[in-house]
């Protein structure tokens, strides 16, 4: 097999497929296996991983997997993710038109591995070394993209079913004293 894709790149690729609203699995399988068809058992495993990633993303439990101290792993992860976007280019272009915040987060993610794009957009971005120190930045950007595309969790709650409140009157949040907030802040 052409499973020469290194683990961070593969994880990025699978995460990109998990984020794509209507992923083309045939493209994923051929990206992983190259010329040879991917055996059915491996297809099922790949599908399971994509499902797990999608669930983790929807529950805010996702983490981009790469070792920050290993040379180029963050870049390999991002390139894997961007490959999934490229394989669904038309769909992503439409999604970004509908969800400009997702598009903006994607551009920032892309700029982490593209010096030309950074200069063109005049983005002062973390470079190679800073990316090593802030791997959560990649995770946060991917979470943002996913939730802008798929609608955030909060939008799925319907307050009307929960209570007799009219739709425009959401329950008030509990009031906290400054002391309580300060103690919460110290704990966090």
ZILINDA-V106645 format. One record per residue. N is the residue number from 1. OMEGA is omega in whole degrees, 0 to 359 (none if undefined). NEAR is the number of other C-alpha atoms within 8 Angstrom. Layout:
<<N	OMEGA	NEAR> <N	OMEGA	NEAR>>
This chain:
<<1	181	6> <2	180	8> <3	178	7> <4	177	5> <5	181	8> <6	186	8> <7	180	7> <8	180	13> <9	179	15> <10	179	11> <11	176	13> <12	180	17> <13	181	15> <14	178	15> <15	177	12> <16	177	14> <17	179	13> <18	181	12> <19	182	10> <20	184	11> <21	179	7> <22	185	4> <23	177	8> <24	186	7> <25	178	6> <26	178	6> <27	179	8> <28	182	10> <29	181	11> <30	177	12> <31	181	7> <32	189	10> <33	180	12> <34	184	9> <35	185	6> <36	177	7> <37	180	8> <38	180	10> <39	184	6> <40	182	6> <41	178	6> <42	178	8> <43	180	10> <44	179	8> <45	179	8> <46	180	9> <47	178	8> <48	180	8> <49	179	9> <50	178	12> <51	179	9> <52	180	8> <53	180	12> <54	179	11> <55	178	8> <56	179	10> <57	183	11> <58	181	11> <59	183	8> <60	180	7> <61	185	7> <62	170	10> <63	174	6> <64	185	11> <65	169	8> <66	179	9> <67	187	7> <68	183	11> <69	177	5> <70	185	6> <71	172	5> <72	183	6> <73	178	12> <74	180	13> <75	180	9> <76	180	12> <77	182	17> <78	179	14> <79	176	12> <80	179	16> <81	182	16> <82	177	12> <83	178	10> <84	178	14> <85	182	12> <86	180	7> <87	178	7> <88	191	11> <89	184	8> <90	180	6> <91	180	7> <92	179	10> <93	178	8> <94	181	8> <95	181	10> <96	175	11> <97	181	8> <98	184	6> <99	185	10> <100	179	8> <101	176	9> <102	179	13> <103	180	12> <104	179	8> <105	179	12> <106	178	11> <107	179	8> <108	178	9> <109	180	11> <110	183	11> <111	178	12> <112	181	13> <113	184	9> <114	183	8> <115	181	8> <116	180	6> <117	178	9> <118	182	13> <119	182	8> <120	182	7> <121	182	6> <122	179	6> <123	173	8> <124	191	5> <125	171	7> <126	176	8> <127	183	7> <128	185	6> <129	181	7> <130	180	8> <131	177	13> <132	185	10> <133	183	7> <134	182	8> <135	181	11> <136	178	8> <137	179	8> <138	179	11> <139	182	11> <140	180	8> <141	181	12> <142	175	10> <143	180	11> <144	182	10> <145	183	14> <146	185	12> <147	174	11> <148	181	11> <149	189	11> <150	182	7> <151	186	7> <152	181	9> <153	185	9> <154	184	5> <155	182	7> <156	179	6> <157	178	6> <158	185	7> <159	182	9> <160	181	9> <161	184	6> <162	186	6> <163	180	6> <164	181	6> <165	172	9> <166	186	7> <167	184	7> <168	179	4> <169	179	6> <170	179	8> <171	180	5> <172	179	4> <173	179	4> <174	178	4> <175	178	4> <176	176	6> <177	179	6> <178	180	6> <179	180	6> <180	180	8> <181	180	9> <182	180	8> <183	176	8> <184	182	8> <185	180	7> <186	180	6> <187	187	5> <188	none	4>>
